[in-house]
Amino acid sequence: MAAAGDAWEGFNVCDMDSSQSYNGSLVTQDLKAGIIRFTVDRLKAIITALNDECGTVISKTAKKQELIDRIAQQLDEWKLSGNVDKWTKAKGILEQVRLHGT
């Protein structure tokens, strides 16, 4: 099961009582900070890709902070359920959008 441990790299769960937790999210401060840096257009590109590739149904109609929260919530759900496949796809999507914008 070592491969599953490697898949969660970049998703170190924050202590929910620490000042580093973000709005009750399990997503790390570093990962959250990375998502926050994206423009609204890039956040929408992430959501579109998550919807297409991971079967999510995340709405793209919202203010920037709501889009960030929706992405973080979905990542949290996959972490809590141990869904390595979708987390791995999501990491690829985030990297693709970070590097190429789409």
HELIX and SHEET records of a PDB file:
HELIX    1   1 ALA A    2  ALA A    7  1                                   6    
HELIX    2   2 GLN A   29  ILE A   36  1                                   8    
HELIX    3   3 VAL A   40  CYS A   54  1                                  15    
HELIX    4   4 LYS A   64  SER A   81  1                                  18    
HELIX    5   5 VAL A   84  HIS A  100  1                                  17    
END                                                                             
